């Protein structure tokens, strides 16, 4: 006997509504839930057949067996009979011998037989009066405000709900891995960066901006050299700024600093001019950053929800599996 699972809501609530209590919103998975409920019925019966096969009789339906046979949806056949006579199963390879009066497999209305071929059950001998078979069949759940499943004990309804809930949770996790909003923001950010590069490249080709950039680099490099490795032509010696301070050569240090400052001023003036030349293009990095920020914000929310989905899926799966743990004796 398995561990009971209580229905998570009050009676007369649809299966889909019950799934929502485990998995959150279900509106995006209406068609999928209909299929997952069907799959849940099949999986519950499969598990029962493994852990408690004696309980499969709880899922049986009595169906008529005509001369054209009875289509089976499961392999579980419990009882086949013609009138008051029980039919015995005949190995498929002997079915033709059922019509041979001299064969030990000869079938009569007093001693009927049945066999299974191509997923259909046939009973012999053929008769104008239908025979009957008690079989396990897969039924389609009725997902209404009064949910039901034919030939399926109500005590197992919660497991069908849990099965479908796990599928909804998993589908939501998969969706988070390729969130359309995040991918759209990243693509737009890439487009903005590309536009910025193209715009700058055009300006470098059509103006003196490239030369200006090179000149700025020269000014900054010269300023750096003033402060780290300035050659004093008149003294014929090399000095760095740290050595100047240690030697307390204040005048020489001030000269070096002044030279560096003048170079930086030139670089600053030129950068201001370049800024004016590329002012239109400068909007693109801001646009790209905006899209990146939007993607990061959505990703943060998705990550938090993904963590919840992960833990909830583990919880639902555990409850589902616990229902099929045989009672210890």
Beta strands, then each sheet from edge to edge (+ up, - down):
strand 1: 60-65
strand 2: 70-71
strand 3: 77-82
strand 4: 85-86
strand 5: 88-89
strand 6: 113-117
strand 7: 120-124
strand 8: 131-136
strand 9: 230-232
strand 10: 237-239
sheet 1: 1+ 8- 3+ 4-
sheet 2: 2+ 7- 6+ 5+
sheet 3: 9+ 10-
end
